[in-house]
Amino acid sequence: MTENIFTLLTQEVRGALSALVPELPPEALARVQVEPPRDTAHGDMATNAALVAAKPARMPPQKLAAALAERLLALPMVTEAAPAGPGFVNLRLDETFLRAQVPAVLRAGEAYGDSRIGAGIRANVEYVSANPTGPMHVGHCRGAVVGDALANLMAKAGYDVTKEYYVNDAGNQVAALGWAAYWRYLRAVTLNADEWNAEAAEHRFGTTLQYRGDYLVAVGDALAERFGEQMMARRIEPGMLPAEETVSAFAPALERGWLVRTAWLDTARETAVAMMMAEIREDLALLGVTHDVFVSERALVEAGGVDAAIKLLSGKGLVYQGVLEPPKGKTPEDWEPREQLLFRATSFGDEVDRPLRKSDGTGTYFANDIANHQHKIDRGFAELVHVWGADHGGYVKRMEAVVAALSDRRVSLDVVLTQIVQVMKGGEPVRMSKRAGTYVTLRDLIEEVGRDAVRFTMLTRKADAQMEFDLDKVVEQTRDNPVFYVQYAHARCRSVLRQAEATDAALVAGLEAVPLDALADPAEMALIRRIAAWPRSVEAAATAREPHRIAFFLQDLASDFHVLWNRGRDDSTLRFIRAEDPAATRARLALVAATATVIRSGLGVMGVTPVEEMR
């Protein structure tokens, strides 16, 4: 952990408040906050202490604020303390105290900002979890970046984080993938595209080919190379197969006079899933995303996870046979009421109770997800975090309900929703990937602008806000491009330090111990204040589950640095390197080094590589 002046001042304020109101309840003290005021003209910090304590203290908040200000003024790091508004106290901090944050950064290095608020709590962050039915696309990209940065952020805040990918390899979509892979196999093994075109396959087999992208050609080729004609569909006459063999054949195809064994479809599906997951991992690696754990939905189901989870809920009295009300928007004639196995989701804040079994007795999609979450709880995670597309927003309450039920409310579930991304180029939407068919793939995007630009840009908006990813703007070298603006600040810092070292290596040696009294200009102090806010920014972003705050912080930090750089161009006495003033030079080099360190720390959370020089 590194020094956090907000935590330090919060402790001091709570101590002063406790001295004024000895009988103050702990819950009131816990609500005391210290944060920067909205208007910096009011000071460096403001606290709500008198507001939250006034009622239990039975004192007017303005009177309590005045008494608290008097006590806080006695603190060595406080130079001004004044009551304000309905009961706030504004604080101005001693500049020597603020300057001390520069050597604190240099001593800690990129660990500056590390926190203990996570308290080693085991947290599972599940993100991407795309169906393995095709290449990663731009929608997956945003979730991947947000999830990965959030996991990094929580780790920096002191959580024991596991990054997890839940492989949706069960259900109708993956079954459809198996059919598409089998179709590609038939085309590959016969070398006759006309004989096994999509329409012919659909007619002969009584199925629909949902996935026709060229990305499955490689799967078909692999199956053809491995099995040759062993899995080749063939025509049969009625009664040609023994009755017991028809059980292992796909019935709709059999009715049309074609033998397709379900084992062949299983092989095609398993091969396609394995190859798609290998490609997904490759694409994620290009983005700098790696997961600690991959959990298979099919494996959980086949291991009895659904039955075990339902049994657990049943043992708690939370499962019953019942009939649901008609869905909203349905007319009575559209509705066929039937008795179902239901989970009492309404007991945990959901709008309706939720079905657990389909009419054929298999688990619903929701039931499979219950097994997934029980698996996480069984592994000892105390906090679960999911990153989902915004189209899953209606699914949140039922999952929060079931996690509360499974864990007796001991385990929390936070869901971060990500909105769609519209890729633009030349002012027009980019819609097509030749290989994928109808969307822009993750690989397309990375190849166009690079991994770091993709990751940073995806974090420049709050996750649940729609965004445009402009391919032209993301490579512009202007201050309007936040990727460039932050990277340029780091490159400038490194350039200054290299220049100083080339002039005299002693200038950059032992910067964590140099006197800093020369740092007095308002632009220098503004930069120091921003640097000192980094630990608080980490904690606030981790607590809110909002990694985009890190991008915002870095843009503000870069802005403060560029302002100081430009001040030096206009006023020679503020230049970083001044041969005639080695003491001021060393102090400013310490500030430059601290700035670069905090930028690297922030970029590390974002998964972005800091550049040494702009090209």
C-alpha positions as CSV (number, residue, x, y, z in Angstrom):
1,M,0.0,0.0,0.0
2,T,1.1,3.6,-0.7
3,E,0.3,6.8,1.0
4,N,-3.2,8.1,0.4
5,I,-3.7,11.7,1.7
6,F,-7.4,11.4,1.4
7,T,-7.4,8.3,3.7
8,L,-5.1,10.1,6.1
9,L,-7.2,13.2,6.3
10,T,-10.4,11.2,6.6
11,Q,-8.9,9.5,9.7
12,E,-7.9,12.9,11.1
13,V,-11.4,14.4,10.5
14,R,-13.1,11.3,12.1
15,G,-10.8,11.6,15.0
16,A,-11.6,15.3,15.5
17,L,-15.3,14.7,15.1
18,S,-15.2,11.9,17.7
19,A,-13.4,14.2,20.1
20,L,-16.2,16.8,19.6
21,V,-19.0,14.2,19.8
22,P,-17.8,11.3,21.9
23,E,-21.1,9.4,21.7
24,L,-21.3,9.5,17.9
25,P,-22.6,6.2,16.4
26,P,-20.1,4.2,14.3
27,E,-22.4,4.3,11.3
28,A,-22.3,8.1,11.3
29,L,-18.5,8.1,11.4
30,A,-18.4,5.7,8.5
31,R,-20.3,8.2,6.3
32,V,-17.7,10.9,6.8
33,Q,-15.9,11.7,3.6
34,V,-13.1,13.9,2.5
35,E,-12.8,14.8,-1.2
36,P,-11.8,17.6,-3.4
37,P,-14.4,20.4,-3.6
38,R,-16.1,21.1,-6.9
39,D,-14.6,24.5,-7.0
40,T,-10.8,24.5,-6.3
41,A,-11.0,28.1,-5.2
42,H,-12.6,26.8,-2.0
43,G,-9.5,24.8,-1.1
44,D,-7.9,21.4,-1.5
45,M,-10.3,19.3,0.4
46,A,-13.9,19.4,1.7
47,T,-15.6,17.2,4.3
48,N,-19.3,16.4,5.0
49,A,-18.5,15.4,8.6
50,A,-20.7,18.1,10.2
51,L,-23.6,17.3,8.0
52,V,-23.7,13.5,8.7
53,A,-23.0,14.0,12.4
54,A,-25.4,16.9,13.1
55,K,-28.6,14.9,13.8
56,P,-27.0,12.3,16.1
57,A,-25.0,15.0,17.8
58,R,-28.2,17.2,18.2
59,M,-26.3,20.2,17.0
60,P,-27.0,22.6,14.0
61,P,-24.7,21.5,11.2
62,Q,-23.2,25.0,10.8
63,K,-22.3,25.2,14.5
64,L,-20.7,21.7,14.4
65,A,-18.8,22.7,11.2
66,A,-17.4,25.8,12.9
67,A,-16.2,23.7,15.9
68,L,-14.7,21.1,13.6
69,A,-12.9,23.6,11.5
70,E,-11.3,25.0,14.6
71,R,-10.0,21.6,15.5
72,L,-8.8,20.7,12.0
73,L,-6.9,24.0,11.8
74,A,-4.6,22.7,14.5
75,L,-3.4,19.8,12.2
76,P,0.1,20.4,10.9
77,M,-0.9,19.7,7.3
78,V,-3.8,22.1,7.3
79,T,-3.2,25.8,6.7
80,E,-6.9,26.9,6.4
81,A,-10.1,25.4,7.6
82,A,-13.4,27.2,7.1
83,P,-17.1,26.1,7.5
84,A,-19.1,26.5,4.3
85,G,-22.7,26.2,3.1
86,P,-25.1,24.0,5.0
87,G,-22.4,22.3,7.0
88,F,-19.3,21.5,4.9
89,V,-15.8,22.3,6.0
90,N,-13.3,23.4,3.4
91,L,-9.6,22.7,3.9
92,R,-6.4,24.1,2.4
93,L,-3.3,22.0,2.8
94,D,0.2,22.9,3.5
95,E,2.3,22.9,0.3
96,T,5.2,21.2,2.0
97,F,2.8,18.3,2.9
98,L,1.6,18.2,-0.7
99,R,5.2,18.2,-2.1
100,A,6.0,15.2,0.1
101,Q,3.8,13.1,-2.3
102,V,6.4,13.5,-5.0
103,P,9.1,11.4,-3.2
104,A,6.3,9.0,-2.0
105,V,5.6,8.3,-5.7
106,L,9.3,7.8,-6.5
107,R,9.8,5.5,-3.6
108,A,6.8,3.3,-4.5
109,G,7.3,3.4,-8.3
110,E,4.3,2.0,-10.2
111,A,2.9,0.5,-7.0
112,Y,2.0,4.0,-6.0
113,G,-1.8,4.0,-5.7
114,D,-2.0,0.3,-4.5
115,S,-4.6,0.0,-1.9
116,R,-5.9,-2.3,0.8
117,I,-9.6,-1.5,0.5
118,G,-10.1,-4.9,-1.2
119,A,-8.7,-6.5,2.0
120,G,-7.6,-9.6,0.1
121,I,-11.3,-10.5,-0.7
122,R,-11.5,-13.2,-3.3
123,A,-13.3,-11.7,-6.3
124,N,-14.2,-13.5,-9.5
125,V,-14.4,-11.2,-12.6
126,E,-16.1,-12.9,-15.5
127,Y,-15.9,-11.2,-18.8
128,V,-16.1,-11.8,-22.6
129,S,-17.7,-15.3,-22.2
130,A,-18.8,-15.1,-25.9
131,N,-20.5,-18.0,-27.5
132,P,-17.8,-19.9,-29.4
133,T,-19.8,-19.7,-32.6
134,G,-17.5,-17.3,-34.5
135,P,-14.7,-14.8,-34.3
136,M,-14.5,-12.0,-31.7
137,H,-16.2,-8.9,-32.9
138,V,-16.2,-5.2,-31.8
139,G,-19.0,-5.8,-29.3
140,H,-16.9,-8.5,-27.5
141,C,-14.0,-6.1,-27.7
142,R,-15.5,-3.5,-25.4
143,G,-16.5,-6.1,-22.8
144,A,-13.1,-7.6,-23.0
145,V,-11.3,-4.3,-22.4
146,V,-13.7,-3.2,-19.6
147,G,-13.5,-6.5,-17.9
148,D,-9.7,-6.8,-18.1
149,A,-9.1,-3.3,-16.9
150,L,-11.7,-3.7,-14.1
151,A,-9.9,-6.9,-12.9
152,N,-6.5,-5.1,-13.0
153,L,-8.1,-2.2,-11.1
154,M,-9.6,-4.4,-8.4
155,A,-6.2,-6.2,-8.0
156,K,-4.5,-2.8,-7.6
157,A,-7.1,-1.9,-4.9
158,G,-6.2,-5.0,-2.9
159,Y,-8.7,-7.7,-4.1
160,D,-7.5,-11.3,-4.8
161,V,-8.8,-11.4,-8.4
162,T,-9.5,-14.3,-10.7
163,K,-10.2,-13.5,-14.3
164,E,-12.7,-16.0,-15.7
165,Y,-14.2,-16.9,-19.1
166,Y,-17.4,-18.9,-19.0
167,V,-17.6,-20.9,-22.2
168,N,-21.2,-21.1,-23.4
169,D,-20.7,-24.5,-25.1
170,A,-24.2,-25.8,-24.4
171,G,-27.6,-25.0,-25.9
172,N,-29.2,-24.3,-29.3
173,Q,-26.6,-21.9,-30.6
174,V,-23.8,-24.4,-30.2
175,A,-25.9,-27.2,-31.6
176,A,-26.4,-24.9,-34.7
177,L,-22.6,-24.4,-34.8
178,G,-22.2,-28.2,-35.0
179,W,-24.5,-28.4,-38.0
180,A,-22.7,-25.6,-39.7
181,A,-19.3,-27.3,-39.1
182,Y,-20.7,-30.6,-40.4
183,W,-21.9,-28.8,-43.5
184,R,-18.4,-27.4,-44.1
185,Y,-17.0,-30.9,-43.6
186,L,-19.3,-32.3,-46.3
187,R,-18.2,-29.6,-48.7
188,A,-14.6,-30.2,-47.9
189,V,-14.7,-34.0,-48.2
190,T,-16.6,-34.1,-51.5
191,L,-14.8,-31.1,-53.0
192,N,-18.1,-30.3,-54.6
193,A,-19.6,-27.0,-53.5
194,D,-22.6,-27.3,-55.8
195,E,-23.6,-30.7,-54.4
196,W,-23.5,-29.5,-50.8
197,N,-24.5,-25.9,-51.1
198,A,-26.3,-24.4,-48.0
199,E,-29.8,-24.7,-49.5
200,A,-29.3,-28.4,-50.4
201,A,-28.0,-29.2,-46.9
202,E,-31.0,-27.5,-45.3
203,H,-33.5,-29.3,-47.5
204,R,-31.9,-32.7,-47.0
205,F,-31.4,-32.5,-43.3
206,G,-34.5,-30.5,-42.3
207,T,-32.4,-27.9,-40.4
208,T,-31.3,-24.3,-40.8
209,L,-27.7,-23.3,-41.2
210,Q,-27.3,-20.2,-38.9
211,Y,-23.6,-19.8,-39.3
212,R,-22.3,-19.5,-42.9
213,G,-19.2,-17.4,-42.4
214,D,-16.0,-18.4,-44.1
215,Y,-14.3,-18.8,-40.7
216,L,-15.8,-22.3,-40.5
217,V,-14.0,-23.5,-43.7
218,A,-11.0,-24.4,-41.6
219,V,-13.1,-26.5,-39.3
220,G,-14.5,-28.4,-42.2
221,D,-11.1,-28.9,-43.7
222,A,-9.8,-30.2,-40.3
223,L,-12.7,-32.7,-40.0
224,A,-12.2,-33.9,-43.6
225,E,-8.4,-34.4,-43.0
226,R,-9.0,-36.3,-39.7
227,F,-12.0,-38.5,-40.7
228,G,-12.0,-38.7,-44.5
229,E,-15.4,-40.0,-45.6
230,Q,-16.1,-41.8,-42.3
231,M,-18.8,-39.2,-41.3
232,M,-20.2,-38.7,-44.8
233,A,-24.0,-38.4,-44.9
234,R,-25.6,-41.0,-47.2
235,R,-28.9,-41.8,-48.7
236,I,-30.9,-44.6,-47.2
237,E,-34.2,-46.3,-48.0
238,P,-37.0,-46.6,-45.5
239,G,-36.4,-49.7,-43.2
240,M,-32.8,-49.9,-44.4
241,L,-31.5,-49.4,-40.8
242,P,-32.2,-51.7,-37.8
243,A,-34.6,-50.0,-35.4
244,E,-32.0,-49.7,-32.7
245,E,-29.7,-47.8,-35.1
246,T,-32.3,-45.1,-35.9
247,V,-32.0,-43.9,-32.3
248,S,-28.4,-42.7,-33.0
249,A,-29.4,-40.9,-36.2
250,F,-30.7,-37.4,-36.6
251,A,-34.4,-37.9,-36.9
252,P,-35.4,-35.0,-39.3
253,A,-32.7,-36.0,-41.8
254,L,-33.7,-39.7,-41.5
255,E,-37.3,-38.8,-42.4
256,R,-35.9,-37.3,-45.6
257,G,-33.9,-40.4,-46.4
258,W,-30.5,-39.3,-45.2
259,L,-28.4,-40.9,-42.5
260,V,-26.5,-38.4,-40.2
261,R,-25.5,-39.9,-36.9
262,T,-25.7,-37.7,-33.9
263,A,-22.2,-38.8,-32.9
264,W,-21.0,-37.2,-36.1
265,L,-22.7,-33.9,-35.2
266,D,-21.2,-34.1,-31.7
267,T,-17.8,-34.6,-33.2
268,A,-18.3,-31.6,-35.6
269,R,-19.6,-29.5,-32.7
270,E,-16.7,-30.4,-30.3
271,T,-14.1,-29.8,-33.1
272,A,-15.7,-26.4,-34.0
273,V,-15.9,-25.3,-30.3
274,A,-12.3,-26.3,-29.7
275,M,-11.1,-24.5,-32.8
276,M,-13.2,-21.4,-32.2
277,M,-12.0,-21.2,-28.6
278,A,-8.4,-21.4,-29.8
279,E,-9.0,-18.6,-32.2
280,I,-10.8,-16.6,-29.5
281,R,-7.8,-17.0,-27.2
282,E,-5.5,-15.8,-30.0
283,D,-7.7,-12.8,-30.7
284,L,-7.8,-11.9,-27.0
285,A,-4.0,-12.3,-26.7
286,L,-3.7,-9.8,-29.5
287,L,-5.7,-7.4,-27.3
288,G,-3.5,-8.2,-24.3
289,V,-6.3,-10.1,-22.5
290,T,-5.7,-13.4,-20.8
291,H,-7.9,-15.3,-18.4
292,D,-6.9,-17.4,-15.4
293,V,-9.8,-19.8,-15.7
294,F,-12.0,-21.1,-18.5
295,V,-15.2,-22.8,-17.3
296,S,-17.3,-25.0,-19.7
297,E,-21.0,-24.7,-19.4
298,R,-21.4,-28.2,-20.9
299,A,-19.0,-29.7,-18.4
300,L,-20.9,-28.2,-15.5
301,V,-24.2,-29.5,-16.8
302,E,-22.8,-33.0,-17.6
303,A,-21.3,-33.2,-14.1
304,G,-24.7,-32.7,-12.6
305,G,-24.2,-29.0,-11.6
306,V,-27.7,-28.0,-12.5
307,D,-29.4,-30.8,-10.6
308,A,-27.1,-30.1,-7.6
309,A,-27.9,-26.3,-7.6
310,I,-31.6,-26.9,-7.9
311,K,-31.5,-29.4,-5.1
312,L,-29.7,-26.9,-2.9
313,L,-32.3,-24.2,-3.6
314,S,-35.1,-26.8,-3.0
315,G,-33.5,-27.6,0.4
316,K,-33.9,-23.9,1.3
317,G,-37.6,-24.0,0.4
318,L,-37.0,-21.8,-2.7
319,V,-38.2,-24.1,-5.4
320,Y,-41.9,-25.1,-6.1
321,Q,-44.2,-26.3,-8.8
322,G,-46.4,-23.4,-10.0
323,V,-48.0,-21.6,-13.0
324,L,-46.7,-18.2,-14.0
325,E,-48.8,-15.2,-15.0
326,P,-48.9,-14.4,-18.7
327,P,-45.9,-12.4,-19.8
328,K,-46.5,-8.7,-20.3
329,G,-47.8,-7.9,-23.7
330,K,-49.4,-11.3,-24.3
331,T,-53.1,-11.7,-24.9
332,P,-54.9,-14.6,-23.1
333,E,-55.2,-16.6,-26.3
334,D,-51.4,-16.5,-26.8
335,W,-50.8,-17.9,-23.3
336,E,-50.9,-21.5,-22.4
337,P,-50.5,-21.8,-18.7
338,R,-48.6,-24.9,-17.5
339,E,-47.1,-26.0,-14.3
340,Q,-43.4,-25.5,-14.1
341,L,-40.6,-25.9,-11.6
342,L,-40.0,-22.3,-10.4
343,F,-37.4,-20.5,-8.3
344,R,-38.8,-18.0,-5.8
345,A,-36.9,-15.1,-7.3
346,T,-39.4,-12.6,-5.9
347,S,-38.2,-13.4,-2.4
348,F,-34.9,-11.7,-3.4
349,G,-36.1,-8.6,-5.2
350,D,-37.0,-10.0,-8.7
351,E,-40.3,-9.1,-10.4
352,V,-41.4,-12.7,-11.0
353,D,-40.4,-16.2,-10.1
354,R,-38.3,-17.9,-12.7
355,P,-38.6,-21.3,-14.5
356,L,-35.9,-23.9,-13.9
357,R,-37.0,-26.7,-16.3
358,K,-38.1,-26.7,-19.9
359,S,-41.0,-28.8,-21.1
360,D,-38.6,-31.7,-22.0
361,G,-37.2,-31.8,-18.5
362,T,-33.8,-30.2,-19.3
363,G,-32.6,-27.1,-17.5
364,T,-33.4,-23.7,-18.7
365,Y,-30.7,-21.3,-19.7
366,F,-31.2,-19.7,-16.3
367,A,-30.8,-23.0,-14.5
368,N,-27.5,-23.5,-16.3
369,D,-26.4,-20.1,-15.1
370,I,-27.4,-21.0,-11.5
371,A,-24.9,-24.0,-11.8
372,N,-22.2,-21.6,-13.0
373,H,-22.7,-19.3,-10.0
374,Q,-22.9,-22.1,-7.5
375,H,-19.6,-23.3,-9.0
376,K,-18.1,-19.9,-8.2
377,I,-19.5,-19.8,-4.7
378,D,-18.1,-23.4,-4.1
379,R,-14.7,-22.1,-5.0
380,G,-14.8,-19.6,-2.2
381,F,-15.4,-16.3,-4.1
382,A,-17.0,-13.6,-1.9
383,E,-17.6,-11.1,-4.7
384,L,-18.7,-11.9,-8.2
385,V,-18.4,-9.3,-11.0
386,H,-19.8,-9.9,-14.5
387,V,-19.3,-7.7,-17.6
388,W,-22.3,-8.2,-20.0
389,G,-23.7,-6.6,-23.1
390,A,-26.5,-4.1,-22.5
391,D,-28.9,-6.5,-24.1
392,H,-28.6,-8.7,-21.0
393,G,-29.8,-5.9,-18.7
394,G,-33.1,-7.7,-18.1
395,Y,-31.3,-10.7,-16.8
396,V,-29.5,-8.9,-13.9
397,K,-32.2,-9.0,-11.2
398,R,-32.8,-12.7,-11.5
399,M,-29.0,-13.5,-11.2
400,E,-28.7,-11.1,-8.2
401,A,-31.6,-13.0,-6.7
402,V,-30.2,-16.4,-7.2
403,V,-26.7,-15.5,-6.0
404,A,-28.3,-14.1,-2.8
405,A,-30.3,-17.3,-2.4
406,L,-27.4,-19.7,-3.1
407,S,-25.1,-17.9,-0.7
408,D,-27.6,-16.8,2.0
409,R,-26.7,-13.3,1.0
410,R,-23.0,-13.7,1.8
411,V,-21.8,-13.3,-1.7
412,S,-22.4,-10.1,-3.8
413,L,-22.9,-9.9,-7.5
414,D,-22.2,-6.8,-9.5
415,V,-23.0,-6.6,-13.2
416,V,-21.4,-4.0,-15.5
417,L,-23.3,-3.5,-18.7
418,T,-21.5,-2.4,-21.9
419,Q,-23.3,-0.6,-24.7
420,I,-22.7,-1.2,-28.4
421,V,-19.8,0.3,-30.3
422,Q,-20.2,1.8,-33.8
423,V,-17.0,1.7,-35.8
424,M,-16.6,4.8,-38.1
425,K,-14.2,5.6,-40.9
426,G,-14.3,8.7,-43.1
427,G,-17.5,9.7,-41.4
428,E,-19.3,6.5,-42.3
429,P,-20.1,3.4,-40.4
430,V,-17.8,0.4,-41.0
431,R,-20.1,-2.7,-41.2
432,M,-18.4,-5.6,-43.0
433,S,-15.7,-8.1,-42.4
434,K,-15.1,-10.3,-45.4
435,R,-14.2,-13.3,-43.3
436,A,-16.8,-13.0,-40.6
437,G,-19.6,-12.0,-43.0
438,T,-21.5,-9.1,-41.4
439,Y,-19.5,-7.5,-38.7
440,V,-16.2,-5.9,-37.8
441,T,-14.0,-8.4,-36.0
442,L,-11.7,-7.7,-33.1
443,R,-8.7,-8.7,-35.2
444,D,-9.8,-6.2,-37.9
445,L,-9.8,-3.4,-35.4
446,I,-6.4,-4.2,-33.8
447,E,-4.8,-4.5,-37.2
448,E,-6.2,-1.1,-38.2
449,V,-5.1,1.0,-35.2
450,G,-3.1,-1.2,-32.8
451,R,-3.8,-2.8,-29.4
452,D,-3.1,0.2,-27.2
453,A,-5.3,2.5,-29.1
454,V,-8.1,0.0,-29.0
455,R,-7.8,-0.6,-25.3
456,F,-7.5,3.1,-24.3
457,T,-10.3,4.3,-26.6
458,M,-12.7,1.6,-25.3
459,L,-12.2,3.1,-21.8
460,T,-12.8,6.7,-22.7
461,R,-16.6,6.4,-22.2
462,K,-18.6,4.9,-19.3
463,A,-19.3,1.3,-20.2
464,D,-23.1,1.7,-20.4
465,A,-22.8,4.7,-22.7
466,Q,-23.0,4.1,-26.5
467,M,-19.8,5.1,-28.3
468,E,-18.4,5.7,-31.7
469,F,-15.0,4.3,-32.4
470,D,-13.6,6.6,-35.1
471,L,-10.7,4.9,-36.9
472,D,-9.5,8.2,-38.2
473,K,-9.5,10.2,-34.9
474,V,-7.9,7.4,-33.0
475,V,-4.6,7.8,-34.9
476,E,-4.6,11.6,-35.0
477,Q,-1.8,13.2,-33.2
478,T,-3.8,16.0,-31.6
479,R,-4.9,16.9,-28.1
480,D,-8.5,15.8,-29.1
481,N,-7.2,12.2,-29.2
482,P,-6.9,11.1,-25.6
483,V,-4.7,8.1,-26.5
484,F,-2.2,10.4,-28.1
485,Y,-2.6,13.1,-25.4
486,V,-1.7,10.8,-22.5
487,Q,1.0,8.9,-24.4
488,Y,2.6,12.2,-25.5
489,A,2.7,13.4,-21.9
490,H,4.6,10.2,-20.9
491,A,6.9,10.5,-23.9
492,R,7.7,14.2,-23.0
493,C,8.5,13.2,-19.4
494,R,10.9,10.5,-20.6
495,S,12.4,12.9,-23.1
496,V,13.2,15.4,-20.4
497,L,14.7,12.7,-18.1
498,R,16.9,11.4,-21.0
499,Q,18.0,14.9,-21.8
500,A,19.0,15.5,-18.2
501,E,20.8,12.3,-17.9
502,A,22.7,13.0,-21.1
503,T,23.7,16.4,-19.8
504,D,24.8,15.1,-16.3
505,A,23.8,11.7,-15.0
506,A,24.0,13.1,-11.4
507,L,20.9,15.2,-12.2
508,V,18.6,12.2,-12.2
509,A,20.2,10.2,-9.4
510,G,18.5,10.0,-6.0
511,L,15.5,12.2,-7.0
512,E,13.4,10.8,-4.2
513,A,15.6,12.6,-1.7
514,V,16.0,16.1,-3.4
515,P,14.6,19.2,-1.7
516,L,11.4,20.4,-3.4
517,D,11.0,24.0,-2.1
518,A,11.6,25.2,-5.6
519,L,8.2,23.7,-6.7
520,A,6.0,26.7,-5.9
521,D,4.4,27.8,-9.2
522,P,0.6,27.3,-9.3
523,A,1.0,25.0,-12.4
524,E,3.6,22.9,-10.5
525,M,1.3,22.6,-7.4
526,A,-1.7,21.7,-9.6
527,L,0.3,18.8,-11.0
528,I,1.3,17.7,-7.5
529,R,-2.3,17.8,-6.3
530,R,-3.3,15.7,-9.3
531,I,-0.6,13.1,-8.6
532,A,-1.6,13.0,-4.9
533,A,-5.2,12.1,-6.0
534,W,-4.1,8.9,-7.8
535,P,-4.6,6.5,-4.8
536,R,-8.0,7.9,-4.2
537,S,-8.9,7.6,-7.9
538,V,-7.9,3.9,-7.8
539,E,-10.1,3.3,-4.7
540,A,-13.1,5.2,-6.1
541,A,-13.0,3.5,-9.5
542,A,-12.6,0.1,-8.0
543,T,-15.4,0.6,-5.6
544,A,-17.7,1.9,-8.3
545,R,-16.6,-0.8,-10.7
546,E,-15.8,1.9,-13.3
547,P,-12.5,1.5,-15.0
548,H,-13.2,4.4,-17.4
549,R,-12.4,6.7,-14.4
550,I,-8.8,5.8,-14.9
551,A,-8.8,7.0,-18.5
552,F,-10.4,10.3,-17.3
553,F,-7.8,10.7,-14.5
554,L,-4.9,10.2,-16.9
555,Q,-6.3,12.7,-19.3
556,D,-6.5,15.3,-16.5
557,L,-3.0,14.4,-15.4
558,A,-1.7,14.7,-18.9
559,S,-3.5,18.1,-19.2
560,D,-1.8,19.4,-16.0
561,F,1.6,18.3,-17.3
562,H,1.2,19.8,-20.7
563,V,0.1,23.1,-19.1
564,L,3.3,23.1,-17.1
565,W,5.3,22.2,-20.2
566,N,3.8,25.2,-22.0
567,R,4.4,27.5,-19.1
568,G,8.1,26.6,-19.3
569,R,8.1,27.6,-23.0
570,D,6.7,31.0,-22.1
571,D,8.6,31.6,-18.9
572,S,12.3,30.4,-19.0
573,T,12.4,30.3,-15.1
574,L,9.9,27.4,-15.2
575,R,11.8,25.2,-17.6
576,F,12.6,21.7,-16.3
577,I,16.3,21.9,-17.0
578,R,18.2,25.1,-16.1
579,A,22.0,24.9,-16.0
580,E,22.1,28.0,-13.8
581,D,19.9,26.5,-11.1
582,P,20.7,22.9,-10.4
583,A,18.5,22.8,-7.3
584,A,15.4,23.8,-9.1
585,T,16.3,21.5,-12.0
586,R,16.5,18.5,-9.7
587,A,13.2,19.4,-8.0
588,R,11.5,19.6,-11.3
589,L,13.1,16.4,-12.6
590,A,11.7,14.7,-9.5
591,L,8.2,16.1,-10.4
592,V,8.6,14.9,-14.0
593,A,9.7,11.5,-12.9
594,A,6.7,11.2,-10.5
595,T,4.4,12.3,-13.3
596,A,5.7,9.6,-15.6
597,T,5.5,7.0,-12.9
598,V,1.8,7.7,-12.2
599,I,1.0,7.7,-15.9
600,R,2.7,4.3,-16.2
601,S,0.7,3.1,-13.1
602,G,-2.6,4.2,-14.7
603,L,-1.7,2.7,-18.1
604,G,-0.8,-0.5,-16.4
605,V,-4.3,-0.7,-15.0
606,M,-5.7,-0.1,-18.5
607,G,-3.4,-2.7,-20.1
608,V,-1.8,0.0,-22.3
609,T,1.9,0.1,-23.0
610,P,3.5,3.6,-22.2
611,V,5.6,4.9,-25.1
612,E,9.1,6.3,-24.6
613,E,8.9,8.6,-27.6
614,M,6.3,9.6,-30.2
615,R,7.0,8.6,-33.8
